Amino acid sequence: MTAWLATNLVAAALLPPLVLVILLAIGLIVRHCRPRLGTSLILLATTALYVLSTPWVGGLLLKTLEISTPVSPAQLQTADAIVVLGGGRRTDAAEYGGDTLNGLSLERLRYAAFLHRASGLPILATGGNPDGGTLAESRIMQHILETEYGIAPRWVEDASLTTWDNARLSAPLLKQAGVRRIVLVSHAWHLRRAAPLFEAQGLGVVPAGIQFSRTGVDSILDLLPTPAGLRDSTFALHEWLGILWYKLRSFVA
């Protein structure tokens, strides 16, 4: 078992929906010998599942991670390069005859191309292949940029397995080219964890987030459980767990 797989298995056990399934299972098992404890665990798991599945709560949790507003043209002028972080792949996609990017990576890549055309800044694509497959995320990003956007990234970092690696392995490529300040492209909820890692490598960072969250209740539907609401809550809790893990890791190191 690789360290990447072990880390993700532990994270899955600590995050919804698996952690709620575990609580529910424990509650069902112990309720015969410990009725009060069993009932409490069942109610806790059920209530948490409902609350975390509402779009309103998912949006509130994601909003706690946002560290900036949408990037401005003036901010672009202060940077030397654009760095776009991979967000995952689909391995062996039948319709493409091989590996391709998932939706998160495509959203980030599209925005990086948009910012490149607005600023002329060169692009660094970063992302490896932690979960197997044929091509690294960054190599797929390179292919899509070249064939679908007509843009050739100046740098491609294809060995990273984590956001920590993205920063550690990208920084030398950028510094060698004289880059001191970057526009960092990722989802708005990811940048609270990602930006400090690049700053720790001695780079100035302009956060360039996408998909900023809503926190209002526009209709009754925002208070009803949905798959998208649970996804957003899980993304947010995953990021806070990752931030805690990186702080512990840096403290131990």
N, C-alpha and C positions, 0 to 999 in steps of 0.2 A: 504493500500500500504506500503510495506516494504521500509526501507531507501535504501537498495541495489537496489531495482527496481526503486525508484525515481531517484537515482543518475544515473543509466544507461539510463533512459528515457531522462534526461537532457543532458547527454553526446551524445546520439543519435541525439538529435536536434541540437547539435553544430558541428557535424561531417558529412562528406560526407558518403553516398549520400543524407541523409535526409535534411541537411542544404541547399544543392543545389536545392532540390525539393521545399523547402520553399521559397527560393529566386526567383525561376522561377515562382511559383504560385503567389507570391506578384507582380512580374513584369507583369504577364498576367492580374491581377486584376486591377492594377493602370494605365496601359498603355492607357486606354481610357480617363481618366481625367488628367493624368500626363504622356504624351507620352515620354518625354525625360527620366524621371526617370524609367518608365516601361521598355523602350528599354535598358537602361543601366543595369538594374537588369537581364534582360533576357540574354544579352550578357555576363555579369559577370558569371552567373550560367553556361552557355554553355561553355565558355572558361575554367572556373575552372574544369568542369567535364572532358573536353578533357585533360587538362594538368595533373591533378591528376590521370588520368587513364593510363598514359604512364608508362611502366616499368622503364624508365630512371628516371623520377621524383620520382616515388615510391622508387627506390633504393637510390636516393640522400637523400630523407627525412629519410629513415631508417638509413642511414649511420651517420646522425647527432646524433643518439642516442647511437652509439656504443662507449663503454668506454675501450675496451681491444681487444687484439688479442686472437686467440685460446689458451686455457690453455696448459701449457707445463708440462712435467713430473716433472721438478724441482719444479714447483709451487704446484703440488699435494703433494709433500713430506713435504710442510710447513703446511698442513692442518690436521685437526682432524676428519672431517666428510664431507659428501656430502649432500647438501640440494637440493631437486628437487621440483620446484614450479609447481603446477597444472595449466593447461592452458584452462580448460573447459572439459565438458562432452557432451555426447549424451544420453539424457534420453530416456528410453524405446526403445532401439535399437532393432528392430524386429529380426534381424539376430542373435543377441546374447541373446535374451530373457530377456533383462533388460538393465540397465544403463551400458555404457562403456565410455572410454576416446575418446575425439575428436583427430584430427590429431595433433594439437599443443601439447597436453599433451603427446601423444605417442612419438613424436619426442624428447621431453625433457627427458622422461623416458628412452628411448633407450640410450641416451647419458649418463645419470646417471649410467646405468648398465655398459656401456663401461668404464667409469671412475672408477667405483668400481672394475672391473676386472683388470684394469691397476694399481690400487693403493692399493686395499684391504680396503679402507676406508668405514666405515659404512654409511648407507643411512638413511636420514630422508625424508619422503614424506609428503608434506603439501598441504592441499586444502579441503574445505568443500563442501557443496551443496547449494550455494546461490540461485539457480534457481529451487529448488525443486528436485524431483527425489528420488530414494530409497537410494542410496549409495553416500557417500562423494567421491570427486575426489581421495583423498589420500587412501581411502580403496580400490578403484578400482586399483590404482597404486600398492598397496600392493599385491593384488590378481594377477595382471599381472606379477609383479616381481617374485613372488613365483612360479606360474604355468608355465610361459613361459620362464623365465630367470634362474630359480633355485636360486634366491637371496631373502633373507628375510630382509626387511628393519628393522633397529633396533628401529626406532621411527616412529610413524604415528600420525600426527596432523590433526584432521578431523573437527575442529570447525571454521576454518577461512573462511571469506566471501570475503576478499580483500587481495591485496598484503600487505597492512599495517598489517592486521591480521596475515598473514603468518609469518611475522617477529616477531610480538608481542607475538604470542602464541608458536612459535617454540623455541625462545630463552631460556625460562626456562627449556625446556626439554633437550636442548643441554648443558646448563651451569651445570645442575644437574649431567650430566655425565662427566663433566670436559672438554667439548669442548670449545675451545677459538677461533678457526679459521676454517672457513668452505669454501668449494668449492660450490658456488651457481650456480645451473644449471637452465638456462632458455634461451629464445631466446635472441640473442645479442641486439636486440632493446628494450628488456624489462629490462635489467640489470641496465640501467641508473636510472630507477625509483626504482628498487628492492634493489640493493646493499646498497644504503644509509640507507634504512629502517632497514636492519639487522645490519649495523654498528652503528646505533643509539641505538640498543639494547646491545651494548658492545661487538659485535663479529667482529673479523677480517674476511674479505671477499676476496676470490679469485674468480673473475668473470669467469664463464665457459659458454660462450655463444655458441649458435648454429645458423646456417644460417646467416653468415655474408654477407652483401649486396654488390652488384656490382654497380659501378657508371659510368662505361663506356658505350658508344654506340657501340655495336658490330654489329648491323645491323639496317636497317630501321624499323624492327619490334619493336625495343626498343622505337621508337617515335610514335608508333600507340597505340591508347587506347585499353586496354584489361581489363577483370575482375580482373586478378591478379595484374595489376598495380594499380587499384583503391583500391583493398584490402590492398596492401602494404602502399599506401598513408594514408589510414584510420588507419591502425595500428600505423603508425608514429605519426599522429596528435592526436590519442587517447592517446598515451604515453605522449606527450608533455602537453596535457590537464590534464592528471593525475598527472604529475610532478607539474604543476601549482597549482592544487587543493590541493595536499599534502603540498606544501609550505604555502599556505594560511591557511590550517587546523592547521599546526604546529604553525604558527604565532598567530592565534586566541587562540589556546590552551595555 
